[in-house]
């Protein structure tokens, strides 16, 4: 019996040696496929438990949460006065959302909302990540990665997806990206963790650094526990640092990433962050190196010299600036944020080591070096220009990614000072110069600067006839998109609806038609055909919605009642909105184009549709034109009587606002059409309105 007792005791002791209770520190994240990323966010105080004590790793991440993750992980500090109407100061992530918006990483909806509680799709997450990549100045290189479902990715987002995949931040499954699928909190955590690892912050926030899993089912490789950065040599001898994307990053360059300089061993440049080069026959020569921007700037003695950092010009004496991709410019001129499309030319004003001061159609603001390319005039291979083609003004655009002239459009009659065969240049579509920069004259295109309250002289029947004529023309091109346009276009038969809207809402029927033609590819775009959306409503850079309208009429009413009337036409806009920059399609200087579209030539292109309709129908509107004036002072009051004794009907906060003058009233007043919906007369002081000559 004693032997049995001893044996039993020994077995108990052995069992105790091999049995261990579950560690008290284990939680819902232990062993989770996205554990490193989740722990990383926790270490940044970006991810906290909910009321039930859970991190909810498998729940869908919202737009507000993802913006907060990025803001906290990137330690964003600078804020502007950007406000979203559905993000009150009391909202949990309000501060982080404002930080991310101020950094240009997120944008809102056209109605001024952000929709912070909406689930975010993978493709919209990708574009936020690309902006974060640019903000952090992580080298992107050239990416051509595509997925099997690439066609399902919104066209404007494909580059962002490709860049994210190239850097290993985002990954697909079975060759597919699944762009519209919502991401979980765990997946979002992994994306942010990979991003920050590339930026040099790879802290896991826990003791799990030996685990290779980064959230990808195939990521259990020999990558030393580091998240995959997308480079096949990431498990190399690079000192444990994440690969920067340069194939020679583990070379003998002192452990530093390759700057791209062809002479890295040059004693002038090896330890130099900034290099002065000189423009000679359209190329850069010389390698005078400096450790600081200030030293290099002080050493610039010629107009032909530039400062270069990592083969990128960061300062020059004269030239212009081109946006690399979509950016948000904070205009100091109107104290508002302006969306700007990629490939946009802007005036170069100055630059320092962190930012570039630019002017876009009169709007002055700053952009980061990563967002733009500086092009000295002496190195320009081509620029967008204007010409007089058979009496019409033609704008030819240059594509800086391909270094080729890419497209052109006609948008009205050419001003009298434009001579056939000569090229003209303009920063704002109003003031034109020759190639030497000498002023040649100012010109306001009638259709581009005609206020929306104008009434077209065309009837519903004439509008319908023109629509069918234009659809037949597009159908005859043989382009697949316009096949059967005369039968399928969503524009067919809109004449009556447009004239009814004009009568009820006092908005020009031809202006609405021109907007619809441009935004919907003459009613044949997928959005028009599938969603009854003629105007690109709710289609913005970070917009996850594909709202379907019950009918085309409902879509037009939404455009008028929720966009044009309250925000773009009525002076001052709805409370908290600054979209009312003039009741014309305009340009980036004034009008709808300031905020409605990022394309700086959107207003001119809309004007081109109006012009072509006029040309086809006999120029009824141009032959009996409105007189247009431009206000010349801030805070100009518009009144219901030609007297200052009555209260203002409304006030123009900004100067330079177009107005339609209907009569020269007595005692120094103009009678005008009210931009605020108003059936009676309106008056403005003649002293503060300048009549302009329009080209029509």
C-alpha positions as CSV (number, residue, x, y, z in Angstrom):
1,X,0.0,0.0,0.0
2,X,2.9,2.3,0.8
3,X,4.4,1.7,-2.7
4,X,1.0,2.5,-4.3
5,X,0.8,5.7,-2.3
6,X,4.3,6.7,-3.3
7,X,3.6,6.0,-6.9
8,X,0.3,8.0,-6.8
9,X,2.1,10.9,-5.2
10,X,4.9,10.9,-7.8
11,X,2.3,10.8,-10.6
12,X,0.6,13.8,-9.0
13,X,3.9,15.7,-8.8
14,X,4.7,14.9,-12.4
15,X,1.3,16.0,-13.5
16,X,1.6,19.3,-11.7
17,X,4.9,19.8,-13.5
18,X,3.3,19.5,-16.9
19,X,0.0,21.2,-16.1
20,X,-0.3,25.0,-16.0
21,X,-3.4,27.0,-15.4
22,X,-4.5,29.5,-18.1
23,X,-2.5,32.7,-17.7
24,X,-4.4,35.4,-15.9
25,X,-3.1,37.9,-18.5
26,X,-4.7,36.1,-21.5
27,X,-7.5,38.1,-23.1
28,X,-9.7,38.1,-26.2
29,X,-6.7,39.3,-28.3
30,X,-4.4,36.5,-27.4
31,X,-3.8,34.4,-30.5
32,X,-6.0,36.7,-32.6
33,X,-4.8,36.8,-36.3
34,X,-4.5,40.6,-36.0
35,X,-3.1,40.6,-32.4
36,X,0.2,42.6,-33.2
37,X,-1.8,45.4,-34.9
38,X,-4.4,45.5,-32.2
39,X,-1.8,45.6,-29.4
40,X,-0.1,48.4,-31.4
41,X,-3.2,50.5,-31.4
42,X,-3.7,49.8,-27.7
43,X,-0.2,51.1,-27.0
44,X,-1.1,54.3,-28.8
45,X,-4.3,54.7,-26.8
46,X,-6.1,54.5,-30.1
47,X,-8.1,51.3,-29.2
48,X,-9.9,51.1,-25.9
49,X,-12.4,48.7,-24.4
50,X,-16.1,49.3,-24.7
51,X,-18.6,49.3,-21.8
52,X,-18.6,45.5,-21.8
53,X,-14.8,45.3,-21.5
54,X,-14.2,44.2,-25.2
55,X,-11.9,45.5,-27.9
56,X,-14.4,44.2,-30.5
57,X,-11.7,43.1,-32.9
58,X,-14.1,41.4,-35.3
59,X,-16.6,44.2,-35.5
60,X,-16.7,46.5,-38.6
61,X,-14.6,49.6,-38.1
62,X,-16.3,52.9,-38.7
63,X,-15.0,56.0,-40.5
64,X,-14.6,57.8,-37.3
65,X,-12.7,55.0,-35.6
66,X,-10.3,54.6,-38.5
67,X,-9.6,58.3,-38.7
68,X,-8.9,58.2,-35.0
69,X,-6.5,55.3,-35.3
70,X,-4.5,57.2,-38.0
71,X,-4.5,60.4,-36.0
72,X,-3.2,58.8,-32.8
73,X,-0.7,56.4,-34.5
74,X,0.7,59.3,-36.6
75,X,0.7,61.6,-33.6
76,X,-1.0,64.4,-35.6
77,X,-0.9,67.7,-33.9
78,X,-1.9,70.5,-36.3
79,X,-5.6,71.4,-36.6
80,X,-7.5,73.9,-38.7
81,X,-11.0,75.1,-38.5
82,X,-12.4,72.3,-40.7
83,X,-15.9,71.4,-39.3
84,X,-18.2,68.5,-40.2
85,X,-21.9,69.1,-39.4
86,X,-22.4,65.6,-37.9
87,X,-19.2,65.6,-35.8
88,X,-20.0,67.8,-32.8
89,X,-17.2,68.6,-30.3
90,X,-18.8,66.1,-27.9
91,X,-18.3,63.2,-30.3
92,X,-15.9,60.6,-29.0
93,X,-13.4,60.9,-31.9
94,X,-14.1,64.6,-32.8
95,X,-10.6,65.8,-32.1
96,X,-8.9,63.0,-34.0
97,X,-11.3,63.5,-37.0
98,X,-10.4,67.2,-37.1
99,X,-6.7,66.3,-36.9
100,X,-6.9,63.8,-39.8
101,X,-9.0,66.3,-41.9
102,X,-6.5,69.1,-41.2
103,X,-3.6,66.8,-42.4
104,X,-5.6,66.1,-45.6
105,X,-6.0,62.4,-44.8
106,X,-9.8,62.5,-44.8
107,X,-12.4,64.5,-46.5
108,X,-16.1,64.8,-46.0
109,X,-19.3,64.7,-48.1
110,X,-20.6,67.4,-50.3
111,X,-23.3,68.2,-47.8
112,X,-20.7,69.0,-45.1
113,X,-21.0,65.7,-43.2
114,X,-18.4,63.1,-42.4
115,X,-20.7,60.2,-41.4
116,X,-18.3,59.0,-38.6
117,X,-20.5,56.0,-37.6
118,X,-20.7,54.5,-41.1
119,X,-18.7,51.4,-41.8
120,X,-15.7,52.0,-44.0
121,X,-15.0,49.9,-47.1
122,X,-11.6,48.6,-48.0
123,X,-11.2,50.9,-51.1
124,X,-12.0,54.0,-49.1
125,X,-9.6,52.9,-46.4
126,X,-7.0,52.5,-49.1
127,X,-7.2,56.1,-50.2
128,X,-6.9,57.3,-46.6
129,X,-3.9,55.2,-46.2
130,X,-2.3,56.6,-49.4
131,X,-2.8,60.1,-48.1
132,X,-1.1,59.0,-44.8
133,X,1.7,57.6,-46.8
134,X,2.2,60.9,-48.5
135,X,1.9,62.8,-45.3
136,X,4.6,60.6,-43.7
137,X,6.7,60.9,-46.9
138,X,7.1,57.2,-47.3
139,X,8.6,56.4,-50.7
140,X,5.9,54.9,-53.0
141,X,8.0,54.1,-56.0
142,X,6.1,53.0,-59.1
143,X,3.3,50.5,-58.6
144,X,1.5,48.4,-61.2
145,X,-0.1,45.9,-58.9
146,X,-3.7,45.0,-59.9
147,X,-6.3,42.6,-58.6
148,X,-8.7,40.3,-60.4
149,X,-11.6,42.6,-59.4
150,X,-9.7,45.8,-60.3
151,X,-12.7,46.9,-62.4
152,X,-14.8,46.9,-59.3
153,X,-12.6,49.4,-57.6
154,X,-13.6,53.0,-58.1
155,X,-11.4,54.3,-60.9
156,X,-10.0,57.2,-58.8
157,X,-9.1,54.8,-56.0
158,X,-7.2,52.2,-58.0
159,X,-3.8,53.9,-57.6
160,X,-4.3,54.1,-53.8
161,X,-5.1,50.4,-53.7
162,X,-2.1,49.6,-55.9
163,X,0.3,51.7,-53.8
164,X,-1.0,50.1,-50.6
165,X,-0.5,46.6,-52.1
166,X,3.0,47.5,-53.4
167,X,4.1,48.5,-49.9
168,X,2.5,45.5,-48.3
169,X,0.1,47.5,-46.2
170,X,-3.0,46.0,-47.7
171,X,-3.4,42.6,-49.2
172,X,-6.1,40.7,-51.1
173,X,-7.3,37.1,-51.1
174,X,-7.2,34.7,-54.0
175,X,-6.0,37.6,-56.2
176,X,-9.0,39.7,-55.3
177,X,-9.1,43.0,-53.3
178,X,-12.9,43.0,-52.5
179,X,-13.1,46.9,-52.6
180,X,-16.6,47.3,-51.3
181,X,-16.2,44.8,-48.4
182,X,-16.2,46.4,-45.0
183,X,-13.0,46.0,-42.9
184,X,-13.0,44.9,-39.3
185,X,-11.3,46.6,-36.4
186,X,-8.6,43.9,-36.4
187,X,-7.9,44.4,-40.1
188,X,-7.8,48.1,-39.7
189,X,-5.3,47.7,-36.8
190,X,-3.1,45.6,-39.0
191,X,-3.2,48.2,-41.9
192,X,-2.2,51.0,-39.5
193,X,0.5,48.9,-37.9
194,X,2.0,48.1,-41.3
195,X,1.9,51.7,-42.3
196,X,3.6,52.9,-39.1
197,X,6.2,50.1,-39.4
198,X,7.2,51.5,-42.8
199,X,7.4,54.9,-41.2
200,X,9.8,53.5,-38.6
201,X,7.5,52.9,-35.7
202,X,7.1,49.2,-35.4
203,X,6.4,48.9,-31.6
204,X,3.9,46.1,-31.1
205,X,2.9,47.3,-27.7
206,X,3.3,43.8,-26.2
207,X,5.6,40.8,-25.9
208,X,4.3,39.2,-29.1
209,X,7.2,40.4,-31.2
210,X,8.2,36.8,-31.9
211,X,4.9,36.0,-33.7
212,X,5.1,36.3,-37.5
213,X,1.3,36.6,-38.1
214,X,0.3,40.1,-39.3
215,X,-3.2,39.3,-40.1
216,X,-2.6,37.6,-43.5
217,X,-3.3,33.8,-43.6
218,X,-0.1,33.3,-45.6
219,X,2.0,35.6,-43.5
220,X,3.5,32.9,-41.3
221,X,6.8,33.1,-43.1
222,X,10.4,33.4,-41.9
223,X,10.1,37.2,-41.7
224,X,11.6,37.3,-38.2
225,X,8.4,38.3,-36.6
226,X,8.3,41.6,-38.5
227,X,5.2,42.6,-40.5
228,X,5.6,42.1,-44.2
229,X,6.3,45.4,-46.0
230,X,5.6,44.1,-49.4
231,X,9.3,43.7,-50.3
232,X,10.5,40.1,-51.0
233,X,13.8,40.9,-49.3
234,X,12.2,42.1,-46.1
235,X,13.8,39.3,-44.0
236,X,17.3,40.3,-45.2
237,X,20.3,41.7,-43.5
238,X,18.9,45.2,-43.2
239,X,19.6,45.4,-39.5
240,X,16.1,44.5,-38.5
241,X,14.7,47.7,-40.0
242,X,11.7,47.7,-42.3
243,X,12.6,47.9,-46.0
244,X,12.1,51.4,-47.4
245,X,11.3,50.1,-50.9
246,X,14.8,50.6,-52.3
247,X,16.4,47.3,-53.6
248,X,19.8,48.5,-52.2
249,X,18.5,49.3,-48.8
250,X,20.6,46.7,-47.1
251,X,23.7,48.0,-48.9
252,X,26.9,49.6,-47.7
253,X,25.2,53.0,-47.5
254,X,25.7,53.3,-43.8
255,X,22.4,51.6,-43.1
256,X,20.6,54.7,-44.6
257,X,18.0,54.4,-47.3
258,X,19.3,55.2,-50.8
259,X,18.5,58.8,-51.7
260,X,18.5,58.1,-55.4
261,X,21.5,60.3,-56.0
262,X,23.7,58.7,-58.7
263,X,26.9,59.7,-56.8
264,X,26.2,58.5,-53.2
265,X,29.9,58.3,-52.6
266,X,30.6,61.9,-53.5
267,X,32.0,63.6,-50.5
268,X,29.8,66.6,-51.3
269,X,26.6,64.7,-51.1
270,X,27.1,61.5,-49.0
271,X,26.3,63.3,-45.7
272,X,24.3,66.1,-47.4
273,X,20.5,66.3,-47.1
274,X,20.2,69.2,-49.6
275,X,22.0,69.8,-52.8
276,X,22.2,72.8,-55.0
277,X,22.0,72.1,-58.7
278,X,22.0,74.3,-61.8
279,X,19.7,74.2,-64.8
280,X,21.7,73.7,-67.9
281,X,20.0,73.0,-71.3
282,X,16.9,71.7,-69.5
283,X,18.8,69.4,-67.1
284,X,20.2,69.6,-63.6
285,X,24.0,69.6,-63.1
286,X,26.3,70.0,-60.1
287,X,26.3,68.5,-56.5
288,X,27.0,71.2,-54.0
289,X,25.8,69.6,-50.8
290,X,24.5,71.1,-47.5
291,X,23.3,69.5,-44.3
292,X,20.4,72.0,-43.8
293,X,17.8,73.7,-46.0
294,X,18.8,77.1,-44.6
295,X,22.4,76.7,-45.6
296,X,21.5,75.6,-49.1
297,X,19.0,78.5,-49.5
298,X,21.6,81.0,-48.4
299,X,24.1,79.6,-50.9
300,X,21.7,80.1,-53.9
301,X,23.1,83.0,-55.9
302,X,21.6,82.5,-59.4
303,X,18.1,82.3,-60.8
304,X,19.1,79.1,-62.6
305,X,19.9,77.3,-59.4
306,X,17.5,75.0,-57.5
307,X,17.7,73.1,-54.2
308,X,17.2,69.3,-54.5
309,X,16.4,66.7,-51.8
310,X,16.4,63.0,-52.8
311,X,16.3,64.0,-56.5
312,X,13.2,66.1,-55.9
313,X,13.3,69.9,-56.4
314,X,12.2,71.6,-53.2
315,X,13.0,75.2,-54.1
316,X,13.4,77.2,-57.3
317,X,13.5,80.9,-58.4
318,X,10.6,80.7,-60.8
319,X,8.3,78.0,-62.2
320,X,5.1,76.3,-61.5
321,X,3.7,73.5,-59.3
322,X,1.8,70.4,-60.3
323,X,-0.2,68.3,-57.9
324,X,0.8,64.6,-57.9
325,X,-2.6,63.3,-56.8
326,X,-5.8,64.7,-55.2
327,X,-4.9,67.1,-52.4
328,X,-6.8,69.5,-50.1
329,X,-5.5,73.1,-50.2
330,X,-6.3,75.3,-47.3
331,X,-6.9,78.7,-48.9
332,X,-5.8,81.6,-46.8
333,X,-7.6,83.8,-49.3
334,X,-11.1,82.6,-48.3
335,X,-10.2,80.7,-45.2
336,X,-11.6,77.4,-46.5
337,X,-10.4,74.0,-47.7
338,X,-10.5,73.4,-51.4
339,X,-10.3,70.0,-53.1
340,X,-7.8,70.0,-55.9
341,X,-7.4,67.2,-58.5
342,X,-4.1,65.6,-59.5
343,X,-2.3,67.0,-62.5
344,X,-3.4,70.6,-61.6
345,X,-1.0,73.5,-62.4
346,X,-0.5,76.2,-59.8
347,X,1.6,79.3,-59.5
348,X,4.8,78.8,-57.4
349,X,5.2,81.5,-54.8
350,X,7.9,80.1,-52.5
351,X,8.9,77.1,-50.5
352,X,10.8,76.0,-47.4
353,X,12.0,72.6,-46.2
354,X,8.5,71.4,-45.3
355,X,6.0,73.0,-47.6
356,X,5.3,74.9,-50.8
357,X,3.4,78.2,-51.0
358,X,1.2,78.2,-54.1
359,X,-1.6,80.2,-55.7
360,X,-4.5,78.5,-57.5
361,X,-6.7,80.9,-59.4
362,X,-6.0,83.5,-56.8
363,X,-6.4,81.1,-53.8
364,X,-3.2,81.2,-51.8
365,X,-2.2,78.3,-49.6
366,X,0.4,75.7,-48.6
367,X,1.0,72.1,-49.7
368,X,3.5,69.5,-48.5
369,X,6.4,68.7,-50.8
370,X,5.2,65.1,-51.1
371,X,2.0,66.4,-52.7
372,X,3.5,68.3,-55.5
373,X,6.2,68.5,-58.2
374,X,8.1,71.8,-58.7
375,X,8.9,72.5,-62.3
376,X,11.2,75.4,-63.3
377,X,10.1,77.2,-66.4
378,X,13.5,76.3,-68.0
379,X,12.8,72.6,-67.5
380,X,9.2,72.5,-68.6
381,X,8.4,69.9,-71.3
382,X,4.9,71.1,-71.8
383,X,2.1,73.2,-70.2
384,X,-1.6,73.5,-70.6
385,X,-2.5,76.4,-73.0
386,X,-5.3,78.2,-74.7
387,X,-5.7,78.9,-78.5
388,X,-8.1,80.6,-80.9
389,X,-9.4,77.8,-83.1
390,X,-11.7,79.1,-85.8
391,X,-12.9,81.8,-83.5
392,X,-13.5,79.5,-80.5
393,X,-11.4,79.3,-77.4
394,X,-9.8,75.9,-77.0
395,X,-8.0,74.6,-73.9
396,X,-5.4,71.9,-74.4
397,X,-4.3,70.0,-71.2
398,X,-1.0,68.5,-70.4
399,X,-0.6,65.2,-68.5
400,X,2.5,65.4,-66.3
401,X,2.6,61.7,-65.5
402,X,3.0,60.7,-69.2
403,X,4.6,64.0,-70.3
404,X,2.1,64.3,-73.2
405,X,-0.7,66.5,-74.2
406,X,-3.7,64.5,-73.2
407,X,-7.0,66.2,-74.1
408,X,-8.7,69.4,-75.0
409,X,-12.1,71.1,-75.0
410,X,-13.8,74.1,-76.5
411,X,-15.9,76.2,-74.2
412,X,-16.9,79.4,-76.0
413,X,-15.9,82.1,-78.4
414,X,-12.4,83.3,-78.3
415,X,-11.7,86.8,-77.0
416,X,-10.7,89.4,-79.6
417,X,-7.1,89.7,-78.4
418,X,-6.4,86.0,-79.1
419,X,-4.7,85.6,-82.4
420,X,-5.0,82.3,-84.4
421,X,-1.8,80.2,-84.2
422,X,-0.6,81.6,-80.9
423,X,-0.6,80.0,-77.5
424,X,-1.9,81.8,-74.4
425,X,-1.6,80.9,-70.7
426,X,-3.8,81.6,-67.7
427,X,-3.8,80.8,-64.0
428,X,-7.5,81.6,-63.5
429,X,-9.2,81.3,-67.0
430,X,-9.7,85.1,-66.9
431,X,-6.4,86.9,-67.3
432,X,-4.2,85.6,-70.2
433,X,-0.5,86.0,-71.0
434,X,1.8,84.9,-73.8
435,X,4.6,82.4,-73.4
436,X,6.9,85.2,-72.0
437,X,4.4,86.1,-69.3
438,X,3.4,89.4,-70.9
439,X,-0.3,90.3,-70.3
440,X,-2.6,90.0,-73.3
441,X,-6.0,90.8,-71.8
442,X,-8.8,89.7,-69.6
443,X,-11.9,87.7,-70.7
444,X,-15.0,86.5,-68.9
445,X,-16.6,83.6,-70.7
446,X,-20.4,84.4,-70.7
447,X,-21.6,80.9,-69.8
448,X,-18.9,80.3,-67.2
449,X,-19.8,83.5,-65.3
450,X,-23.6,83.7,-66.0
451,X,-25.3,83.6,-62.6
452,X,-27.7,80.7,-62.0
453,X,-30.8,82.8,-61.6
454,X,-30.7,83.7,-65.3
455,X,-33.6,82.3,-67.3
456,X,-32.9,80.6,-70.6
457,X,-35.0,81.5,-73.6
458,X,-35.3,77.9,-74.9
459,X,-38.5,76.0,-74.5
460,X,-38.9,72.5,-73.2
461,X,-39.5,71.3,-76.8
462,X,-36.3,72.9,-78.0
463,X,-34.3,71.5,-75.1
464,X,-35.6,68.0,-75.9
465,X,-34.8,68.4,-79.6
466,X,-31.2,69.4,-78.7
467,X,-30.8,66.4,-76.3
468,X,-31.8,64.0,-79.0
469,X,-29.5,65.7,-81.5
470,X,-26.6,65.5,-79.1
471,X,-27.3,61.8,-78.2
472,X,-27.4,60.9,-81.9
473,X,-24.1,62.6,-82.3
474,X,-22.5,60.7,-79.4
475,X,-24.0,57.4,-80.6
476,X,-22.5,57.9,-84.1
477,X,-19.0,58.0,-82.6
478,X,-19.1,54.2,-82.1
479,X,-17.8,54.5,-78.6
480,X,-19.2,51.6,-76.5
481,X,-20.4,53.8,-73.7
482,X,-22.8,55.7,-76.1
483,X,-24.2,52.6,-77.8
484,X,-28.0,53.1,-78.1
485,X,-27.8,56.5,-76.4
486,X,-30.8,57.7,-78.3
487,X,-32.8,54.9,-76.6
488,X,-31.2,54.5,-73.2
489,X,-29.9,57.9,-72.0
490,X,-31.4,59.2,-68.8
491,X,-31.6,62.7,-70.4
492,X,-34.3,61.8,-72.9
493,X,-37.4,63.9,-72.4
494,X,-36.1,66.1,-69.6
495,X,-37.1,69.4,-71.2
496,X,-40.4,69.8,-69.4
497,X,-38.9,68.9,-66.0
498,X,-36.0,71.3,-66.4
499,X,-38.3,74.2,-67.3
500,X,-40.6,73.5,-64.4
501,X,-37.5,73.5,-62.1
502,X,-36.5,76.8,-63.6
503,X,-39.9,78.4,-63.0
504,X,-40.2,77.1,-59.4
505,X,-36.6,77.3,-58.2
506,X,-35.3,80.2,-60.4
507,X,-32.3,78.1,-61.6
508,X,-31.4,78.2,-65.3
509,X,-32.7,75.0,-67.1
510,X,-29.7,75.0,-69.5
511,X,-27.3,75.2,-66.6
512,X,-28.8,72.1,-65.0
513,X,-28.7,70.3,-68.3
514,X,-25.1,71.2,-68.9
515,X,-24.2,70.0,-65.5
516,X,-26.0,66.7,-66.1
517,X,-24.4,66.2,-69.5
518,X,-20.9,66.6,-68.0
519,X,-21.3,64.6,-64.8
520,X,-23.3,61.7,-66.4
521,X,-21.6,61.3,-69.8
522,X,-24.9,62.4,-71.4
523,X,-27.0,60.2,-69.2
524,X,-25.0,57.1,-70.1
525,X,-22.7,56.7,-67.1
526,X,-23.1,53.7,-64.7
527,X,-24.2,56.0,-62.0
528,X,-26.9,57.5,-64.3
529,X,-28.1,54.2,-65.7
530,X,-28.0,52.2,-62.4
531,X,-28.6,54.8,-59.7
532,X,-30.5,57.6,-61.5
533,X,-27.7,59.9,-60.5
534,X,-27.0,62.5,-63.2
535,X,-24.8,64.9,-61.1
536,X,-22.3,62.8,-59.2
537,X,-24.2,63.5,-55.9
538,X,-22.5,61.8,-52.9
539,X,-19.6,60.6,-55.1
540,X,-16.6,62.1,-53.3
541,X,-13.0,61.0,-52.5
542,X,-13.8,59.2,-49.3
543,X,-17.5,58.6,-49.9
544,X,-18.7,55.0,-49.4
545,X,-22.3,55.6,-50.6
546,X,-23.8,54.6,-53.9
547,X,-27.2,56.2,-53.3
548,X,-29.9,55.2,-55.7
549,X,-32.6,57.7,-56.5
550,X,-36.2,56.6,-57.2
551,X,-36.2,58.6,-60.4
552,X,-34.3,61.2,-62.4
553,X,-36.8,63.8,-61.2
554,X,-36.0,62.9,-57.6
555,X,-32.3,63.3,-58.4
556,X,-32.7,66.7,-59.9
557,X,-34.8,67.9,-56.9
558,X,-32.1,66.7,-54.5
559,X,-29.5,68.6,-56.5
560,X,-31.6,71.8,-56.3
561,X,-33.0,71.4,-52.8
562,X,-30.0,70.0,-50.9
563,X,-27.0,71.3,-52.9
564,X,-27.5,74.3,-55.2
565,X,-30.2,76.2,-53.5
566,X,-29.0,76.1,-49.8
567,X,-25.2,76.0,-50.3
568,X,-24.0,77.0,-53.7
569,X,-26.3,79.8,-54.8
570,X,-27.7,81.4,-51.6
571,X,-25.1,83.9,-50.3
572,X,-23.5,82.7,-47.1
573,X,-24.8,79.2,-47.6
574,X,-26.7,77.2,-45.0
575,X,-25.3,77.7,-41.4
576,X,-21.7,76.7,-41.2
577,X,-21.3,76.2,-44.9
578,X,-19.0,78.3,-47.1
579,X,-19.9,76.8,-50.5
580,X,-21.5,80.0,-51.7
581,X,-18.6,81.5,-53.5
582,X,-20.7,83.1,-56.3
583,X,-23.7,81.7,-58.1
584,X,-21.9,80.7,-61.3
585,X,-20.2,77.5,-62.4
586,X,-17.0,79.6,-62.4
587,X,-13.5,78.4,-61.7
588,X,-11.3,77.8,-58.6
589,X,-11.3,81.6,-58.2
590,X,-15.1,81.9,-57.7
591,X,-18.4,80.0,-58.2
592,X,-19.5,76.4,-57.8
593,X,-16.1,75.1,-59.0
594,X,-14.4,76.3,-55.8
595,X,-16.1,73.5,-53.9
596,X,-18.3,71.3,-56.1
597,X,-15.5,69.6,-58.1
598,X,-11.7,69.2,-57.6
599,X,-11.1,69.6,-61.4
600,X,-10.0,73.2,-61.7
601,X,-11.5,73.4,-65.2
602,X,-14.8,71.9,-64.2
603,X,-16.6,75.2,-64.5
604,X,-15.2,75.9,-68.0
605,X,-16.2,72.4,-69.1
606,X,-19.8,73.0,-67.9
607,X,-19.8,76.3,-69.8
608,X,-18.6,74.4,-72.9
609,X,-21.8,72.2,-72.8
610,X,-24.0,75.3,-72.6
611,X,-22.0,76.9,-75.5
612,X,-22.5,73.9,-77.7
613,X,-26.2,73.8,-77.0
614,X,-26.4,77.5,-77.9
615,X,-24.4,76.9,-81.1
616,X,-26.8,74.1,-82.1
617,X,-30.0,76.1,-81.3
618,X,-29.1,79.5,-82.7
619,X,-27.5,81.5,-79.8
620,X,-30.9,82.7,-78.4
621,X,-29.4,83.4,-75.0
622,X,-26.2,85.0,-76.2
623,X,-28.0,87.2,-78.7
624,X,-30.1,88.7,-75.9
625,X,-27.6,88.5,-73.0
626,X,-27.8,89.6,-69.4
627,X,-25.6,92.4,-68.2
628,X,-23.2,91.0,-65.6
629,X,-21.3,92.8,-62.9
630,X,-18.7,91.9,-60.4
631,X,-18.9,93.2,-56.8
632,X,-15.8,95.1,-55.6
633,X,-16.0,95.1,-51.8
634,X,-16.5,92.7,-48.9
635,X,-19.7,92.9,-46.9
636,X,-21.8,94.4,-49.7
637,X,-25.5,94.6,-48.8
638,X,-28.3,93.8,-51.3
639,X,-31.6,95.5,-50.4
640,X,-35.2,95.3,-51.5
641,X,-35.3,99.0,-52.1
642,X,-32.9,101.5,-53.6
643,X,-32.2,102.9,-50.2
644,X,-30.2,102.2,-47.1
645,X,-33.2,102.8,-44.9
646,X,-34.4,99.2,-45.1
647,X,-32.8,96.1,-43.8
648,X,-30.5,94.1,-46.2
649,X,-32.1,91.2,-48.0
650,X,-28.7,89.5,-47.7
651,X,-25.0,90.4,-47.7
652,X,-22.1,89.3,-49.9
653,X,-19.3,88.3,-47.5
654,X,-16.7,88.2,-50.2
655,X,-15.9,90.6,-53.0
656,X,-15.7,89.5,-56.7
657,X,-19.2,88.0,-56.7
658,X,-21.0,88.0,-60.1
659,X,-24.5,89.7,-60.3
660,X,-27.0,90.1,-63.0
661,X,-27.9,93.7,-63.5
662,X,-31.5,94.1,-64.8
663,X,-31.8,97.9,-64.7
664,X,-29.9,101.0,-63.9
665,X,-32.0,102.4,-61.1
666,X,-31.8,106.0,-60.1
667,X,-29.8,107.6,-57.2
668,X,-26.7,105.4,-57.7
669,X,-28.3,101.9,-57.5
670,X,-28.4,98.9,-59.8
671,X,-31.5,96.7,-59.9
672,X,-30.3,93.1,-59.8
673,X,-31.5,89.5,-59.7
674,X,-31.3,88.3,-56.1
675,X,-29.0,85.3,-55.5
676,X,-31.2,84.5,-52.5
677,X,-34.6,83.0,-53.7
678,X,-36.7,86.1,-53.9
679,X,-39.6,87.0,-56.1
680,X,-39.4,90.8,-55.8
681,X,-36.7,93.3,-56.9
682,X,-33.3,93.7,-55.4
683,X,-30.9,96.6,-55.4
684,X,-27.2,97.1,-54.9
685,X,-25.0,100.3,-54.8
686,X,-23.4,101.2,-58.1
687,X,-20.3,102.3,-56.3
688,X,-19.4,98.7,-55.5
689,X,-20.2,96.8,-58.8
690,X,-18.1,96.8,-61.9
691,X,-19.8,95.9,-65.2
692,X,-17.7,93.3,-67.1
693,X,-17.5,92.6,-70.8
694,X,-18.3,88.9,-71.4
695,X,-17.3,86.9,-74.4
696,X,-20.4,85.2,-75.9
